[in-house]
């Protein structure tokens, strides 16, 4: 006869056996922290979470290890050799994007970032081709960036050397570059809808890698119905989508798709060309998601990087002075600088690269999904496993960088002062899933940074010895809000 006690014991026994059976079935995974029911081994990261959490795990478990996010195994590759072996040498095995509940809701498996298979291949190929057509590396979008840089300089000049928060004007400038790329026009920084778009992007991007994001991925069926930041994040997503839909409709009604001027024009033309192709994935749903992808991937990342660069210039005045001296000697009073001029200023190039390395803005590299069973370094990585290349571990690897924990532009210079491109610099990822917007980001950073350094000397406000260099830790790691003084230079443009 079953008693309540024996029934509970039987249920616990069955659950324990199922848990042990699952553990045994996954025994060939790389080692990792103790896996617990429900939460897996993620507890190890959540306890005293920091930017170095993944690097510390590699010290305990080796350069290939497993973290269990609930029932989901996540294999982490740490250090250059391990990451290179996975996403470069075996790139074709890691060409898929894993779909967590939050990112599935965010991307709906459309567009470029959150799609896989044939859909992803077509969207990425089209994106790359269209970026080139829009003039990346030539004079097309560069002209728009230069114009936006001029407005940004004016905004800093209006502060007349008094302390100002650079985050908002820089974010406005970067967001407007994406508007020019996708919509064909920029907005006034006082435009109410534009400001709502910027704020919606803040809400969405800054929700990621928070405890609420983690809880949403563990319990999506519950979190969907509870109040909290996840509701604000999805409200932000809906506003961005609504904003993009309006622009798409304007292009359909008044655009000139047969004389395309921007990404939407090119895409609408491609939809028309592909109508009779049964394998075509070109449709308005994918167009909408591609536009959302550009904004979510291209605003917070570039604006945070530029904010870090200015902060570092204020904290390292000797480096700032060398950059300004080089720019002045090479360009003099010339008004315009273009990306093609980068080779003329090796020290400035090194400073931009070192800013990207020293203040790497992500927790880790872009997650991948293994598309076939694979053995790497003696470990079995099964098809469907989520894989994380820990790029941060590479950028702070002591055997690679002379002073990994210090801001040191010499990491990218040889003994003669020539710029050196480092194989280990994987800031924008690598392999088939490398960042589509890398070239755009590089152009923006160069033009904005050099324009601002020609025009101003950046200093901490009076009474502040050094601006806080600790980041806000989430998926994208911006600096804490800070103020800076932009002191006009006599020879500034």
C-alpha positions as CSV (number, residue, x, y, z in Angstrom):
1,X,0.0,0.0,0.0
2,X,1.3,3.4,-1.0
3,X,1.7,5.9,1.8
4,X,2.5,9.6,1.2
5,X,6.0,9.1,2.4
6,X,6.7,6.1,0.1
7,X,5.1,8.0,-2.8
8,X,7.3,11.0,-2.3
9,X,10.3,8.7,-2.0
10,X,9.4,6.9,-5.2
11,X,8.9,10.1,-7.1
12,X,12.3,11.4,-5.9
13,X,14.0,8.2,-6.8
14,X,12.5,8.3,-10.4
15,X,13.6,12.0,-10.8
16,X,17.1,11.2,-9.5
17,X,17.5,8.2,-11.8
18,X,16.3,10.4,-14.8
19,X,18.8,13.1,-13.8
20,X,21.7,10.6,-13.4
21,X,20.7,8.9,-16.7
22,X,20.9,12.3,-18.5
23,X,24.2,13.0,-16.8
24,X,25.6,9.7,-18.1
25,X,24.3,10.3,-21.6
26,X,26.2,13.6,-21.7
27,X,29.4,12.2,-20.1
28,X,31.4,12.8,-23.2
29,X,31.0,16.5,-23.1
30,X,34.1,18.5,-22.0
31,X,34.4,19.0,-18.2
32,X,32.8,21.8,-16.3
33,X,31.3,22.9,-13.0
34,X,28.9,20.6,-11.1
35,X,25.6,20.4,-12.8
36,X,22.5,20.9,-10.6
37,X,18.8,20.2,-11.5
38,X,16.9,23.0,-13.2
39,X,19.7,25.6,-13.2
40,X,22.5,23.4,-14.5
41,X,26.0,24.7,-13.7
42,X,25.2,28.3,-14.5
43,X,25.3,28.9,-10.7
44,X,29.1,29.0,-11.0
45,X,28.9,32.1,-13.2
46,X,26.1,33.8,-11.4
47,X,28.0,33.7,-8.1
48,X,30.3,36.8,-8.0
49,X,29.7,37.4,-11.7
50,X,32.3,39.5,-13.5
51,X,34.0,40.1,-16.9
52,X,36.6,37.5,-15.9
53,X,34.1,34.7,-14.9
54,X,34.7,32.7,-18.1
55,X,38.5,33.1,-17.9
56,X,38.5,31.8,-14.3
57,X,36.5,28.8,-15.4
58,X,39.1,28.0,-18.1
59,X,41.8,28.0,-15.4
60,X,39.8,25.4,-13.5
61,X,38.6,23.2,-16.3
62,X,40.9,23.8,-19.3
63,X,40.5,25.6,-22.6
64,X,37.5,23.6,-23.6
65,X,34.8,23.2,-21.0
66,X,31.0,22.9,-20.6
67,X,28.5,25.1,-18.8
68,X,24.9,23.8,-18.4
69,X,22.3,26.5,-18.7
70,X,19.4,24.5,-17.3
71,X,19.3,21.5,-19.7
72,X,21.2,23.2,-22.4
73,X,24.9,22.3,-22.7
74,X,27.1,25.3,-23.7
75,X,30.7,24.4,-24.8
76,X,33.2,27.2,-24.3
77,X,36.4,27.5,-26.2
78,X,38.9,29.7,-24.4
79,X,42.3,31.1,-25.6
80,X,43.5,31.7,-29.1
81,X,44.5,28.1,-30.0
82,X,41.1,26.6,-29.0
83,X,39.0,29.4,-30.6
84,X,41.1,29.2,-33.8
85,X,40.7,25.4,-34.0
86,X,36.9,25.7,-33.6
87,X,35.6,28.7,-35.5
88,X,38.4,29.2,-38.0
89,X,39.8,25.8,-38.8
90,X,36.4,24.1,-38.5
91,X,34.3,27.1,-39.5
92,X,31.9,25.1,-41.6
93,X,30.9,23.1,-38.5
94,X,29.9,26.3,-36.7
95,X,27.8,28.1,-39.2
96,X,24.5,28.0,-37.3
97,X,23.1,30.3,-34.6
98,X,21.7,28.8,-31.4
99,X,18.1,29.9,-30.6
100,X,17.5,30.6,-26.9
101,X,13.8,31.6,-26.1
102,X,14.7,35.3,-25.8
103,X,16.7,35.5,-29.1
104,X,14.1,33.4,-30.9
105,X,11.4,35.9,-29.8
106,X,13.8,38.8,-30.8
107,X,14.7,37.5,-34.3
108,X,11.9,35.0,-35.2
109,X,14.6,33.1,-37.2
110,X,14.5,35.9,-39.9
111,X,17.1,38.4,-41.1
112,X,20.8,37.9,-40.8
113,X,21.8,37.5,-37.1
114,X,19.1,35.1,-35.9
115,X,18.5,32.9,-38.9
116,X,20.1,29.7,-40.1
117,X,20.4,27.5,-43.2
118,X,19.3,28.7,-46.7
119,X,17.5,31.8,-45.3
120,X,20.7,33.0,-43.5
121,X,22.9,32.3,-46.5
122,X,20.7,34.4,-48.8
123,X,20.3,37.2,-46.4
124,X,24.0,37.4,-45.5
125,X,25.1,37.3,-49.1
126,X,22.6,40.0,-50.1
127,X,23.8,42.1,-47.1
128,X,27.4,41.9,-48.0
129,X,26.8,42.7,-51.7
130,X,24.5,45.6,-50.8
131,X,27.0,47.1,-48.3
132,X,29.6,47.2,-51.1
133,X,27.1,48.9,-53.4
134,X,26.3,51.5,-50.8
135,X,29.9,52.6,-50.9
136,X,31.6,51.2,-47.9
137,X,35.3,51.9,-48.4
138,X,34.5,54.5,-51.1
139,X,32.7,57.8,-50.9
140,X,29.0,56.7,-50.4
141,X,28.2,56.1,-46.8
142,X,31.6,57.6,-45.8
143,X,30.2,61.0,-46.8
144,X,27.2,60.5,-44.5
145,X,29.6,59.6,-41.7
146,X,31.7,62.6,-42.3
147,X,28.6,64.9,-42.2
148,X,27.5,63.2,-39.0
149,X,31.0,63.7,-37.5
150,X,30.8,67.4,-38.3
151,X,27.5,67.7,-36.4
152,X,29.0,65.7,-33.5
153,X,32.0,68.1,-33.3
154,X,29.5,71.0,-33.2
155,X,27.6,69.5,-30.3
156,X,30.9,69.1,-28.3
157,X,31.9,72.7,-29.3
158,X,28.6,74.0,-27.9
159,X,29.6,72.8,-24.5
160,X,32.5,75.4,-24.6
161,X,34.8,73.2,-22.6
162,X,32.4,72.6,-19.8
163,X,31.8,69.0,-18.6
164,X,29.3,67.1,-20.8
165,X,28.0,63.5,-21.0
166,X,29.3,62.2,-24.4
167,X,27.1,59.1,-24.4
168,X,23.9,60.6,-25.8
169,X,25.4,62.7,-28.6
170,X,27.6,59.8,-29.7
171,X,24.7,57.4,-29.7
172,X,22.6,59.9,-31.7
173,X,25.4,60.1,-34.3
174,X,25.9,56.4,-34.6
175,X,22.2,55.7,-34.8
176,X,21.8,58.3,-37.5
177,X,24.5,56.5,-39.6
178,X,22.4,53.4,-39.5
179,X,19.4,55.5,-40.5
180,X,21.3,56.8,-43.5
181,X,22.4,53.3,-44.5
182,X,19.0,51.7,-44.2
183,X,16.5,54.6,-44.9
184,X,18.6,56.9,-47.1
185,X,18.3,59.9,-44.8
186,X,19.3,61.1,-41.3
187,X,17.1,62.7,-38.6
188,X,17.3,65.9,-36.7
189,X,18.5,65.0,-33.1
190,X,15.5,66.9,-31.9
191,X,13.1,64.6,-33.9
192,X,10.7,63.1,-31.4
193,X,10.4,59.7,-33.2
194,X,14.1,59.5,-33.7
195,X,14.7,60.0,-29.9
196,X,12.1,57.3,-29.2
197,X,13.9,54.9,-31.6
198,X,17.2,55.6,-29.8
199,X,15.6,55.0,-26.4
200,X,13.9,51.8,-27.6
201,X,17.3,50.5,-28.7
202,X,18.7,51.3,-25.2
203,X,15.9,49.3,-23.6
204,X,16.3,46.3,-25.8
205,X,20.1,46.0,-25.9
206,X,20.6,46.7,-22.2
207,X,18.2,44.0,-21.2
208,X,20.6,41.3,-22.5
209,X,22.8,39.3,-20.1
210,X,20.9,40.6,-17.1
211,X,19.4,38.2,-14.5
212,X,16.0,38.8,-16.1
213,X,17.3,37.7,-19.5
214,X,18.6,34.5,-17.8
215,X,15.3,33.9,-16.1
216,X,13.4,34.5,-19.4
217,X,15.5,31.8,-21.1
218,X,15.0,29.4,-18.2
219,X,11.2,30.0,-17.7
220,X,9.9,31.8,-20.9
221,X,6.3,30.5,-20.3
222,X,6.3,32.3,-17.0
223,X,8.3,35.4,-17.8
224,X,6.1,36.2,-20.8
225,X,3.2,36.9,-18.4
226,X,5.1,38.7,-15.6
227,X,5.8,42.4,-15.3
228,X,9.5,43.4,-15.5
229,X,12.3,44.6,-17.7
230,X,11.5,41.9,-20.3
231,X,8.2,43.6,-21.0
232,X,10.1,46.9,-21.6
233,X,12.6,45.2,-23.8
234,X,9.9,43.7,-26.0
235,X,8.0,47.0,-26.1
236,X,11.3,48.5,-27.4
237,X,11.5,45.8,-30.0
238,X,8.0,46.5,-31.2
239,X,8.7,50.3,-31.5
240,X,11.8,49.6,-33.6
241,X,9.8,47.2,-35.8
242,X,7.0,49.8,-36.1
243,X,9.5,52.5,-37.0
244,X,11.1,50.3,-39.7
245,X,7.7,49.3,-41.1
246,X,6.8,52.9,-41.7
247,X,10.0,53.6,-43.5
248,X,9.5,50.4,-45.7
249,X,6.0,51.6,-46.6
250,X,7.3,55.1,-47.4
251,X,9.9,53.5,-49.8
252,X,7.2,51.3,-51.4
253,X,4.9,54.3,-52.0
254,X,7.4,57.0,-52.9
255,X,10.8,55.3,-53.4
256,X,12.7,54.7,-56.6
257,X,13.6,51.0,-56.2
258,X,15.0,50.8,-59.8
259,X,17.4,53.6,-58.8
260,X,18.2,52.3,-55.3
261,X,19.7,54.8,-52.8
262,X,19.7,52.8,-49.6
263,X,19.3,49.2,-48.2
264,X,15.5,49.2,-48.3
265,X,15.5,50.3,-51.9
266,X,17.9,47.5,-52.8
267,X,16.0,44.9,-50.9
268,X,12.6,45.9,-52.4
269,X,14.2,45.6,-55.9
270,X,15.5,42.2,-55.0
271,X,12.0,41.1,-53.9
272,X,10.7,42.2,-57.3
273,X,13.5,40.3,-59.1
274,X,13.0,37.1,-57.2
275,X,9.2,36.8,-57.5
276,X,9.4,33.8,-59.8
277,X,12.2,32.0,-57.8
278,X,10.6,29.3,-55.6
279,X,13.8,29.1,-53.5
280,X,13.8,32.9,-52.7
281,X,13.7,34.0,-49.1
282,X,13.5,37.7,-50.1
283,X,10.3,39.1,-48.5
284,X,9.2,41.9,-46.3
285,X,9.5,39.8,-43.1
286,X,13.2,39.3,-43.8
287,X,13.6,42.9,-44.9
288,X,12.1,44.1,-41.6
289,X,14.3,41.8,-39.5
290,X,17.4,42.8,-41.5
291,X,16.7,46.5,-40.6
292,X,16.2,45.6,-36.9
293,X,19.5,43.6,-37.1
294,X,21.4,46.6,-38.3
295,X,20.1,48.8,-35.5
296,X,20.5,46.3,-32.7
297,X,23.9,45.2,-33.8
298,X,25.3,48.5,-35.0
299,X,24.4,51.2,-32.5
300,X,25.2,50.2,-29.0
301,X,28.4,48.4,-30.0
302,X,29.9,51.3,-32.0
303,X,28.8,54.0,-29.7
304,X,30.1,52.2,-26.6
305,X,33.4,51.6,-28.3
306,X,33.8,55.3,-29.2
307,X,32.8,56.3,-25.7
308,X,35.5,54.1,-24.3
309,X,38.0,55.6,-26.7
310,X,37.3,59.2,-25.5
311,X,37.4,58.1,-21.9
312,X,40.8,56.5,-22.5
313,X,42.1,59.6,-24.2
314,X,41.1,61.7,-21.1
315,X,42.8,59.2,-18.8
316,X,46.0,58.8,-20.9
317,X,46.9,62.3,-22.0
318,X,50.3,61.2,-23.3
319,X,48.7,58.8,-25.8
320,X,46.2,61.5,-26.8
321,X,49.0,64.0,-27.4
322,X,50.8,61.5,-29.7
323,X,47.6,60.9,-31.7
324,X,47.0,64.6,-32.2
325,X,50.6,65.2,-33.2
326,X,50.4,62.5,-35.8
327,X,47.1,63.7,-37.2
328,X,48.3,67.3,-37.4
329,X,51.6,66.4,-39.1
330,X,49.9,64.1,-41.7
331,X,46.7,66.1,-42.5
332,X,47.5,69.7,-41.5
333,X,44.4,71.9,-42.1
334,X,42.7,69.4,-44.5
335,X,39.0,69.3,-43.6
336,X,38.1,65.8,-44.6
337,X,39.6,62.5,-43.6
338,X,38.5,59.2,-45.2
339,X,39.1,55.6,-44.2
340,X,41.6,55.2,-47.0
341,X,43.9,57.6,-45.0
342,X,44.2,55.1,-42.2
343,X,47.6,53.7,-43.4
344,X,49.0,57.2,-43.1
345,X,48.5,57.3,-39.3
346,X,49.9,54.1,-37.8
347,X,49.9,55.3,-34.2
348,X,46.3,56.5,-34.4
349,X,45.3,53.1,-36.0
350,X,47.1,51.3,-33.1
351,X,45.3,53.4,-30.5
352,X,41.9,52.6,-32.1
353,X,42.8,48.9,-32.1
354,X,44.1,48.9,-28.6
355,X,40.9,50.7,-27.4
356,X,38.9,47.9,-29.0
357,X,41.1,45.2,-27.3
358,X,41.5,46.8,-23.9
359,X,37.8,47.7,-23.6
360,X,36.4,44.7,-25.5
361,X,32.7,45.5,-25.2
362,X,31.2,41.9,-25.2
363,X,31.2,39.3,-22.5
364,X,32.4,36.7,-25.1
365,X,32.2,36.1,-28.8
366,X,29.1,35.5,-30.8
367,X,27.5,32.1,-29.9
368,X,27.4,29.4,-32.6
369,X,25.7,26.0,-32.9
370,X,27.5,22.9,-34.0
371,X,25.9,21.7,-37.3
372,X,27.6,18.2,-37.3
373,X,29.1,15.8,-34.8
374,X,32.8,16.8,-34.2
375,X,35.8,15.9,-32.1
376,X,38.1,18.7,-31.1
377,X,41.1,18.3,-28.8
378,X,39.7,14.8,-27.9
379,X,36.3,16.1,-26.8
380,X,33.1,15.1,-28.5
381,X,31.0,18.1,-29.6
382,X,27.6,16.8,-30.8
383,X,25.4,18.3,-33.5
384,X,23.2,20.9,-32.0
385,X,25.5,21.9,-29.2
386,X,25.8,25.6,-28.4
387,X,29.3,26.8,-28.7
388,X,30.8,30.1,-27.3
389,X,34.2,31.3,-28.6
390,X,35.5,33.3,-25.6
391,X,37.1,36.2,-27.5
392,X,37.8,38.1,-24.3
393,X,40.1,35.3,-23.2
394,X,42.2,35.8,-26.4
395,X,42.4,39.6,-26.0
396,X,43.8,39.3,-22.5
397,X,46.0,36.3,-23.0
398,X,49.3,36.8,-21.3
399,X,51.3,34.7,-23.8
400,X,50.0,36.9,-26.7
401,X,50.1,40.5,-25.3
402,X,53.0,42.1,-23.6
403,X,50.9,43.9,-21.0
404,X,47.4,42.5,-21.4
405,X,45.9,44.2,-18.4
406,X,47.2,47.7,-19.4
407,X,46.2,50.1,-22.2
408,X,49.2,49.9,-24.5
409,X,49.0,51.0,-28.2
410,X,52.5,49.4,-28.7
411,X,50.6,46.0,-28.9
412,X,49.9,47.0,-32.5
413,X,53.2,48.6,-33.5
414,X,56.5,47.1,-34.5
415,X,59.9,48.5,-33.3
416,X,59.9,51.0,-36.2
417,X,56.4,52.3,-35.4
418,X,54.6,50.6,-38.2
419,X,51.2,49.2,-37.6
420,X,50.9,45.5,-37.2
421,X,47.7,43.6,-37.8
422,X,47.5,40.8,-35.1
423,X,46.1,37.4,-36.0
424,X,44.8,37.2,-32.4
425,X,42.7,40.3,-32.8
426,X,39.3,38.7,-33.2
427,X,37.3,41.7,-32.0
428,X,34.8,41.3,-34.9
429,X,34.7,37.5,-34.8
430,X,36.0,35.1,-37.5
431,X,34.8,32.4,-39.8
432,X,31.5,32.3,-41.7
433,X,29.6,34.1,-38.8
434,X,32.0,37.0,-38.6
435,X,30.4,40.4,-38.1
436,X,28.7,41.7,-41.2
437,X,29.1,45.3,-40.1
438,X,32.8,45.2,-39.4
439,X,33.8,47.5,-42.3
440,X,31.1,50.0,-41.4
441,X,32.2,50.0,-37.7
442,X,35.8,50.5,-38.6
443,X,35.0,53.4,-40.9
444,X,32.8,55.1,-38.2
445,X,35.4,54.7,-35.5
446,X,38.2,56.1,-37.6
447,X,36.3,59.1,-38.9
448,X,34.6,60.0,-35.6
449,X,37.7,59.5,-33.5
450,X,40.1,61.4,-35.8
451,X,37.6,64.3,-36.3
452,X,37.1,64.7,-32.5
453,X,40.8,64.4,-31.7
454,X,41.7,67.0,-34.3
455,X,39.1,69.4,-32.8
456,X,39.4,68.9,-29.1
457,X,41.7,67.8,-26.2
458,X,39.7,65.6,-23.8
459,X,40.1,65.9,-20.1
460,X,38.4,64.7,-16.9
461,X,36.3,67.4,-15.2
462,X,37.9,69.6,-12.6
463,X,38.5,67.7,-9.4
464,X,38.4,64.3,-11.1
465,X,41.8,62.6,-11.2
466,X,40.8,59.7,-13.4
467,X,37.4,58.7,-15.0
468,X,36.1,55.4,-13.8
469,X,37.3,52.6,-16.2
470,X,35.1,49.9,-14.7
471,X,32.4,48.8,-17.2
472,X,28.7,48.2,-16.8
473,X,28.7,44.4,-17.1
474,X,26.1,42.9,-19.4
475,X,26.2,41.4,-23.0
476,X,27.5,44.7,-24.3
477,X,29.7,46.4,-21.7
478,X,29.6,50.2,-21.9
479,X,31.4,52.6,-19.5
480,X,29.5,53.9,-16.5
481,X,27.9,57.3,-17.3
482,X,30.6,59.9,-17.1
483,X,31.3,63.5,-18.0
484,X,34.3,64.8,-19.9
485,X,35.6,68.2,-21.0
486,X,36.2,68.8,-24.7
487,X,38.8,71.6,-24.8
488,X,38.9,73.3,-28.3
489,X,42.2,73.1,-30.0
490,X,43.6,76.1,-31.9
491,X,44.2,74.0,-35.0
492,X,41.0,72.0,-34.7
493,X,38.8,71.8,-37.7
